[in-house]
Amino acid sequence: MVNINTLDPSASPLDYYGFELRRFRETAGLTQKQLGDIINFTASLVGQVETARKLPTLDFSERADAALCTGGLLSRLQPLVMRSQLPAWFQQVAELQARATEICAFETHMVPGLLQTAGYARAVLGAMDETDLDDRTAVRLARQRIFEKMESPIYWLVLSEGALHQEIGGRKVMRDQLAHLSWFETNPRINVQILPFSAGAHTGLQGSFDVYRFAGDPAIVYTEGYGSGHPTASPDTVRDCSLRYDHLQAAALSIRESAELIRRVMEDRYGEQVA
């Protein structure tokens, strides 16, 4: 257990957040219970956040900011706290995704993290390790806030049809996940195309990859292995993967046809229609 009196604000973004929350609370002359009553959270949760034993949600941060008149500091810190909880090897990738103006993703076997529902993310993350599963799921979902920015990235996803049939988390989780995917049909900034089984051999047979494009900086290709990520700005690799992606998009169904296939698989395989 962390001793609040020795909490080092320089140890991590989470420790800094807890230190600042405690400082603001004490300056306001409030106990943990009093602050909890004001923001509708328990005193225990306030204490756990202050001692870096619990991750703060955005809702918690916004309410604490309002109650303590912080000028929005805690809400601004919260995304940094969440990103710092990602595996060390993935933190750079999350930063690249947050800076990108366009993301082109190809996935062979599952829905990527940026479009996962809570239930699907929890099932993926808990497949081999259920330790701190609530917090790890929240950290993954927090990455999706890049789509809430004023200038959010344009996101293109080519997803293998096999991912629609790989039942992850059970039938209800899959129904919810496929309904979530089909919802993007009318969102011009998030575009989902399904690469059907009928496409046969294609340019993505070597595996999943992302291409990140930026305003004023070279594009980066990202591939992933077990417990490691591999970003590269090599012009040859970027050129090769960009060409591969163009061919994948050409082989994939249109956005409308993809949404129809997603709904059909959801109805036929998981037994529920989208209203």
Buried (B, 14 or more C-beta within 10 A) or exposed (E): EBEEEEBEBEEBBBBBBBBBBBBBBEEBEBEBEBBBBBBEBEBEBBBBBBBBEBBBBBEBBBBBBBBBEBEEBBBEBBBEBBBBBBEEEBBBBBEBBBBBBBBBBBBBEBBBBBBBBBBBBBBBBBEEEEEEBEEBBBBBBBBBBBBEEEEBBBBBBBBBBBBBEEEBBEEEBBBBBBBBBBBBBEEEEBBBBBBBEEBEEBBBEEEBBBBBBBEEEEBBBBBBEEEEBEBEEEEEBBEEBBEBBEEBBEBBBEBEEBBBBBBBBBBEBBEBEBE
